[in-house]
Amino acid sequence: MFNIALFGAGRIGQVHSANIDGHKETSLYSVVDPYGDGAAKLAEKYAAKVQTTEEALTDPNVHGVLIASATDTHAELIELAAKAGKTIFCEKPVHLDIERVRDCLATVKANSGKLFVGFNRRYDPQFRKVREQLSAGTIGKAESLLITSRDPSPPPVSYIKVSGGLFRDMTIHDFDMARFIMGEEPVSVYAQGSTLVDDEIGQAGDIDTAFIVMKFPSGALATISNSRRSGYGYDQRIEVHGEKGVLQAKNINEDTVEVWGENGCVSAKPEHFFLQRYEQAYRAEWAHFVDVLAGRAEPECSGHDGEQALLIADKALESLQTGQEVKL
């Protein structure tokens, strides 16, 4: 049984705590959070301890750490955990500053640490099957990739101001997904964006609607469509067009019942929130991390993947600001 110290008792920490507890090889050993009430409630629920950062990282009974705390704490906690010899799971991103990410990864490497970065969409069964089918040659060589990612509603402007912006906060998942699906690194990125959903987002210096085009060494193109608002649910779709056909992963609806009548068909909307839509993905990525803990696997989504996704986000922002295609 592997004992896990969870850093962060907020919404995503609660999702992870359930998966830690639900896996036959892991136990939620302790919770670390500066807000004591949240940590105490979560610890009580799973019969775990409440520890400080120092206590958790010096405790020989802690085998792995899961970092689901505020973004600005990730890099420091990764470094401390690597120096303490803990196996590390960290929610994306490692940090919002690319140089800070590189310094952090250098520390992990110097301490021979194992770091998994939680881009959970890689573990969605639908998206993963698209990649497997493409890799198997089902549609031949990929020529274009379309990624649609639209949130049901925008987050509070207070969050927007500390999020790093649309590209670093939201589109970063899609940048990683494009790399994951295509199996190669993009060579250029071009981005356009607007503020159409909430004027306060624009006043905060961000956008809420964007199109991004990336080009790959093979000549294939990837287009990402983002919006902070969707009036019909959480819109998450992928389409890969190849020389012999097309692969599609459609939305997962709230239910599969369709009502057919003389006026047409009525069906359920897509799942409303990411926690429901990616429930299986969160469980699957934790199962992979347990394999890493047990020495059965190396991290499939590494610190390098976190760095590359952030780099593309930075270059997309540069393109948005200059109106020019930016080389990678």
C-alpha positions as CSV (number, residue, x, y, z in Angstrom):
1,M,0.0,0.0,0.0
2,F,1.4,3.4,-1.0
3,N,0.7,6.3,1.4
4,I,0.0,9.6,-0.3
5,A,0.3,13.1,1.0
6,L,-2.2,15.4,-0.7
7,F,-1.4,19.1,-1.0
8,G,-4.5,21.1,-1.5
9,A,-8.0,20.4,-0.1
10,G,-10.0,22.4,-2.6
11,R,-12.3,21.2,-5.4
12,I,-9.7,19.3,-7.4
13,G,-8.0,18.0,-4.3
14,Q,-11.3,16.5,-3.3
15,V,-11.6,14.7,-6.6
16,H,-8.1,13.3,-6.2
17,S,-8.7,12.2,-2.6
18,A,-11.6,10.0,-3.7
19,N,-9.5,8.4,-6.4
20,I,-6.6,7.8,-4.0
21,D,-9.0,6.2,-1.5
22,G,-10.7,4.2,-4.2
23,H,-7.6,2.6,-5.6
24,K,-6.6,-0.7,-4.0
25,E,-2.9,0.2,-3.9
26,T,-3.1,3.7,-2.4
27,S,-4.2,5.3,0.8
28,L,-4.7,9.0,1.6
29,Y,-2.2,9.3,4.4
30,S,-2.2,13.0,5.0
31,V,-3.6,16.4,3.8
32,V,-1.6,19.6,3.6
33,D,-3.4,22.9,3.2
34,P,-2.9,26.3,4.8
35,Y,-6.7,26.6,5.3
36,G,-7.0,24.3,8.3
37,D,-10.7,23.7,8.2
38,G,-10.6,22.3,4.7
39,A,-7.7,20.0,5.4
40,A,-9.3,18.8,8.7
41,K,-12.6,18.0,7.0
42,L,-11.0,16.0,4.2
43,A,-8.6,14.3,6.6
44,E,-11.5,13.3,8.8
45,K,-13.5,11.9,5.9
46,Y,-10.7,9.5,4.9
47,A,-9.1,8.9,8.4
48,A,-6.0,10.7,7.3
49,K,-3.6,13.0,9.1
50,V,-3.3,16.8,8.8
51,Q,0.4,17.7,8.2
52,T,2.5,20.7,7.4
53,T,4.6,20.7,4.3
54,E,7.8,19.9,6.2
55,E,6.1,17.1,8.2
56,A,4.8,15.4,5.0
57,L,8.1,15.6,3.1
58,T,10.2,14.4,6.0
59,D,7.8,11.6,6.9
60,P,9.2,8.2,5.8
61,N,5.7,6.8,5.6
62,V,4.8,9.1,2.7
63,H,5.6,7.4,-0.6
64,G,4.2,9.9,-3.0
65,V,2.8,13.4,-3.1
66,L,-0.1,14.8,-5.1
67,I,0.1,18.5,-5.6
68,A,-3.3,20.1,-6.2
69,S,-2.7,23.4,-4.4
70,A,-2.7,26.9,-5.8
71,T,-0.7,27.2,-9.1
72,D,1.9,29.6,-7.6
73,T,2.9,26.9,-5.1
74,H,3.5,24.0,-7.6
75,A,7.1,24.6,-8.6
76,E,8.4,25.1,-5.0
77,L,6.5,22.0,-3.8
78,I,7.8,19.9,-6.7
79,E,11.4,20.9,-5.9
80,L,11.0,20.2,-2.2
81,A,9.4,16.8,-2.9
82,A,12.1,15.9,-5.3
83,K,14.8,16.7,-2.8
84,A,12.9,14.6,-0.2
85,G,12.9,11.6,-2.6
86,K,9.1,11.5,-3.1
87,T,7.4,10.4,-6.3
88,I,5.4,13.4,-7.5
89,F,2.1,13.9,-9.2
90,C,1.4,17.6,-9.9
91,E,-1.7,19.2,-11.5
92,K,-1.0,21.4,-14.5
93,P,0.8,23.8,-14.8
94,V,4.1,23.4,-13.2
95,H,4.3,27.2,-13.1
96,L,3.1,30.1,-15.3
97,D,6.6,31.3,-16.0
98,I,8.6,29.2,-18.4
99,E,12.0,29.9,-16.9
100,R,10.7,29.0,-13.5
101,V,9.4,25.7,-15.0
102,R,12.9,25.0,-16.4
103,D,14.6,25.7,-13.1
104,C,12.1,23.4,-11.4
105,L,12.7,20.5,-13.9
106,A,16.4,20.9,-13.5
107,T,16.0,20.4,-9.8
108,V,13.9,17.3,-10.3
109,K,16.5,15.9,-12.7
110,A,19.4,16.7,-10.3
111,N,17.6,14.7,-7.6
112,S,16.7,11.8,-10.0
113,G,13.0,12.6,-9.2
114,K,10.0,11.1,-10.9
115,L,7.4,13.8,-11.9
116,F,4.0,13.2,-13.5
117,V,2.1,16.3,-14.7
118,G,-1.7,15.9,-14.6
119,F,-2.9,16.7,-18.1
120,N,-5.9,14.5,-17.4
121,R,-7.5,14.7,-20.9
122,R,-4.8,12.3,-22.2
123,Y,-6.5,9.6,-20.1
124,D,-10.0,10.2,-21.4
125,P,-11.0,6.9,-23.0
126,Q,-12.5,8.6,-26.1
127,F,-9.5,10.8,-26.8
128,R,-7.1,8.0,-26.1
129,K,-8.8,5.7,-28.6
130,V,-8.5,8.4,-31.2
131,R,-4.7,8.5,-30.6
132,E,-4.5,4.7,-30.6
133,Q,-6.5,4.4,-33.9
134,L,-4.3,7.1,-35.5
135,S,-1.1,5.4,-34.4
136,A,-2.4,2.1,-35.7
137,G,-2.8,3.7,-39.2
138,T,-6.6,3.4,-39.3
139,I,-6.9,6.6,-41.3
140,G,-3.4,6.8,-42.7
141,K,-1.3,9.9,-42.3
142,A,-2.9,12.7,-40.3
143,E,-3.5,15.8,-42.3
144,S,-5.5,18.0,-39.9
145,L,-6.7,18.1,-36.3
146,L,-9.7,20.0,-35.0
147,I,-10.1,20.5,-31.2
148,T,-13.2,22.2,-29.8
149,S,-13.1,23.2,-26.2
150,R,-15.7,25.5,-24.7
151,D,-16.5,25.9,-21.1
152,P,-20.2,26.2,-20.0
153,S,-19.6,29.6,-18.4
154,P,-16.6,31.8,-17.6
155,P,-14.9,31.7,-14.2
156,P,-15.0,34.8,-11.9
157,V,-12.8,37.7,-13.1
158,S,-10.9,37.4,-9.8
159,Y,-9.7,34.0,-11.1
160,I,-9.0,35.4,-14.6
161,K,-6.6,37.9,-13.1
162,V,-4.4,35.2,-11.5
163,S,-4.9,32.4,-14.0
164,G,-2.2,33.4,-16.5
165,G,-4.8,34.1,-19.2
166,L,-6.9,31.9,-21.5
167,F,-3.9,30.3,-23.3
168,R,-2.0,29.3,-20.1
169,D,-5.1,28.3,-18.1
170,M,-7.6,26.8,-20.6
171,T,-6.0,26.3,-24.0
172,I,-2.9,24.7,-22.4
173,H,-4.9,21.5,-22.2
174,D,-5.6,21.7,-25.9
175,F,-1.9,22.4,-26.7
176,D,-1.0,19.3,-24.9
177,M,-3.8,17.3,-26.5
178,A,-2.6,18.4,-30.0
179,R,1.0,17.1,-29.2
180,F,-0.4,13.9,-27.7
181,I,-2.7,13.1,-30.7
182,M,-0.3,14.1,-33.5
183,G,2.8,12.6,-31.9
184,E,5.1,15.4,-33.0
185,E,6.0,18.9,-31.9
186,P,4.5,21.9,-33.7
187,V,6.8,24.2,-35.6
188,S,4.7,27.4,-35.6
189,V,1.5,28.8,-34.0
190,Y,-0.9,31.6,-35.0
191,A,-3.6,32.9,-32.7
192,Q,-6.5,35.3,-32.9
193,G,-8.8,36.2,-30.0
194,S,-11.6,38.5,-28.8
195,T,-13.6,39.4,-25.8
196,L,-17.2,38.5,-26.6
197,V,-18.5,36.8,-23.4
198,D,-17.7,39.3,-20.6
199,D,-16.3,42.8,-20.9
200,E,-14.7,42.5,-17.5
201,I,-12.5,39.7,-18.8
202,G,-11.2,42.2,-21.4
203,Q,-10.7,44.9,-18.8
204,A,-8.6,42.3,-16.9
205,G,-6.3,42.0,-19.9
206,D,-7.5,38.7,-21.2
207,I,-9.7,37.2,-24.0
208,D,-12.6,34.7,-23.8
209,T,-12.8,33.5,-27.4
210,A,-9.9,32.3,-29.5
211,F,-8.9,30.4,-32.6
212,I,-5.3,29.0,-32.8
213,V,-3.7,27.3,-35.8
214,M,-0.5,25.2,-35.3
215,K,1.6,23.6,-38.0
216,F,3.6,20.4,-37.6
217,P,6.8,19.2,-39.3
218,S,4.8,16.7,-41.4
219,G,2.8,19.6,-42.8
220,A,-0.3,18.7,-40.8
221,L,-2.3,21.5,-39.3
222,A,-4.2,21.7,-35.9
223,T,-7.0,24.2,-35.2
224,I,-8.2,24.9,-31.7
225,S,-11.5,26.6,-31.0
226,N,-12.0,28.0,-27.5
227,S,-14.7,29.9,-25.7
228,R,-15.3,30.6,-22.1
229,R,-19.1,30.2,-22.7
230,S,-21.3,27.5,-24.1
231,G,-25.0,27.7,-23.6
232,Y,-25.5,23.9,-24.1
233,G,-23.0,22.3,-21.8
234,Y,-19.3,21.5,-21.7
235,D,-18.3,21.2,-25.3
236,Q,-15.3,18.8,-25.8
237,R,-14.7,17.3,-29.3
238,I,-11.9,16.1,-31.4
239,E,-11.6,15.3,-35.1
240,V,-8.6,14.0,-37.0
241,H,-8.7,13.9,-40.8
242,G,-6.3,11.6,-42.5
243,E,-5.5,10.4,-46.0
244,K,-7.9,7.4,-45.7
245,G,-10.7,8.8,-43.4
246,V,-11.6,10.7,-40.3
247,L,-11.6,9.9,-36.6
248,Q,-14.1,11.7,-34.3
249,A,-14.6,11.9,-30.5
250,K,-17.9,13.5,-29.8
251,N,-19.4,15.0,-26.7
252,I,-20.5,12.8,-23.8
253,N,-24.1,13.7,-23.1
254,E,-25.9,13.7,-19.7
255,D,-27.8,10.7,-20.9
256,T,-28.2,8.7,-24.1
257,V,-32.0,8.9,-24.4
258,E,-33.4,10.4,-27.6
259,V,-37.0,11.4,-28.2
260,W,-38.0,11.2,-31.8
261,G,-41.2,12.7,-33.1
262,E,-42.7,14.6,-36.0
263,N,-40.7,17.7,-35.1
264,G,-37.4,15.9,-35.1
265,C,-35.2,14.6,-32.4
266,V,-34.6,15.8,-28.8
267,S,-31.6,14.6,-26.9
268,A,-29.7,15.5,-23.7
269,K,-27.1,18.2,-23.6
270,P,-23.4,17.5,-23.1
271,E,-22.2,17.0,-19.5
272,H,-22.2,20.4,-17.9
273,F,-18.9,20.4,-16.0
274,F,-15.4,19.1,-16.3
275,L,-15.6,17.0,-13.2
276,Q,-18.4,14.9,-14.7
277,R,-17.0,14.9,-18.2
278,Y,-13.5,13.8,-17.2
279,E,-14.4,11.6,-14.2
280,Q,-13.0,8.4,-16.0
281,A,-9.9,10.4,-17.1
282,Y,-9.1,11.4,-13.5
283,R,-9.3,7.8,-12.3
284,A,-7.2,6.5,-15.2
285,E,-4.4,9.0,-14.7
286,W,-4.3,8.0,-11.1
287,A,-4.1,4.4,-12.0
288,H,-1.1,5.2,-14.2
289,F,0.6,7.1,-11.4
290,V,0.2,4.1,-9.1
291,D,2.1,2.1,-11.8
292,V,4.8,4.7,-11.6
293,L,4.9,4.4,-7.8
294,A,5.2,0.7,-8.1
295,G,8.0,0.8,-10.7
296,R,5.8,-0.7,-13.4
297,A,5.9,2.4,-15.6
298,E,7.6,5.7,-16.2
299,P,5.5,8.9,-16.2
300,E,3.7,9.1,-19.6
301,C,3.1,12.9,-19.1
302,S,6.4,14.3,-17.8
303,G,7.7,17.7,-16.8
304,H,8.9,18.1,-20.4
305,D,5.3,17.8,-21.5
306,G,4.3,20.5,-19.0
307,E,7.1,22.7,-20.3
308,Q,6.2,22.3,-24.0
309,A,2.5,23.0,-23.4
310,L,3.4,26.2,-21.6
311,L,5.9,27.2,-24.3
312,I,3.2,26.9,-26.9
313,A,0.9,29.0,-24.8
314,D,3.5,31.7,-24.5
315,K,4.1,31.7,-28.2
316,A,0.4,31.8,-28.9
317,L,0.1,34.9,-26.7
318,E,3.0,36.5,-28.6
319,S,1.1,35.7,-31.9
320,L,-2.1,37.3,-30.5
321,Q,-0.2,40.4,-29.5
322,T,1.8,40.8,-32.7
323,G,-0.8,39.5,-35.2
324,Q,2.0,37.3,-36.7
325,E,2.7,33.6,-37.0
326,V,5.3,32.7,-34.4
327,K,7.9,30.0,-34.9
328,L,8.5,27.4,-32.2
